[in-house]
Amino acid sequence: MKNSGKGGHPSSSFVAGSVALLFLVIGYQAALFIHKASVARIVANHDHPDTVYVIQDDSVAFDGAASGLRPYSAAAKRGWTRPGPDGRPSTTPAGRGVRKEYEHSEAAESIRRANTPRRYESFRFDPNTATIDDLMRLGFTLRQAQSIDNYRKKGGRFRRKSDFARSYVVEDSVYQRLEKYISIPKIDINSADSAAFETLPGIGKFFASRMVSYRLELHGYSYPEQLMDIWHFDQEKYDGLKDLITVGPSEPYPLWTLPENELALHPYIGKRAAHAIIIFRENTPKEEWSAVALLKAGILDKEKGEKLARCRISPP
């Protein structure tokens, strides 16, 4: 035989090759074992993370790097004793201990995500801000969660629940389970900036800028339909976003205390009406002051008077 030497014994090259193959198999198995052990270690460390204790000095405000947080070893010199039986440091009047999880590297986090058994949960979440870990807890695979995250990083936004349902990685069965848990905050038109307004459908830089400037002119929005006062902001544009916005609190308009020149700047008043309001305030008992009274007195025309009557106005 080709692999046999004299007397039918295996040749030396065949033996050497077999031994090499054996060592190769053993090496592969060892590498596989080490890899699995390393993965298990990473997963275990995340499930039971290393913790560090920092000491927060209550006399110093917490403001990041310049805060009252100090490592335990350094703080021990300031009167702190060694950790008690429960693993927490004992306290003194000087401050308090804060437990913080050890921060793992992104590589470790990636390995952990790929090897941790998937557990399906259902909880309230905003698909625009949920982390990859949150999405995986909700039942998405790592690849699906990363796809959603990449969509957001490229500027994509889920304005409505139906937008999330249309995502190609969101299966119908998963969406049906999660629909009632989806919570997408509405945009408060009294606090949003231009960037937030631009996320609304049909709103570009021009309208976003006007929505902010008109809010200043009004001294704050009182009802959402005021957006249609903006030039070319028609009913169709409003209908496309009305379910995505809300009107948060704002300071009431000080109609009864502003001087004439400032009253004239309000979109519903103007110079002529501002002068008439001053005369009205000087000649009418305070208990009769109201936007409706201004309308009845002919100081404001019907359209602007009705709009002003709907505004948040400081009491006389």
Buried (B, 14 or more C-beta within 10 A) or exposed (E): EEEEEEEEEBBEEBEEEEEEEEEEEEEEEEEEEEEEEEBEEBBEBBEEEEEEBBBBBEEEEEEEEEEBBBEBEEBBEEEBEEEEEEEEBEBEEBBBBEEEEEEBEEEBBBBBBEBBEEEEEEEEBEBBEBEBBBBBBBBBBBEBBBBBBEBBEEEEEBBEBEBBBEBEBBBEEBBEBBEEEBEBEBBBBBEBEBEBBBBBEEBEEEBBEBBBEBBEEBBBBBEBBBBEBBEEBEEEBBEEBEEBBBBBEBEBBEBBEBEBEEBBBBBBBBEEBBBBBBEBBEEEEEEEBBBEBBBEBEBBEEEBBBBBBEBBBEEE
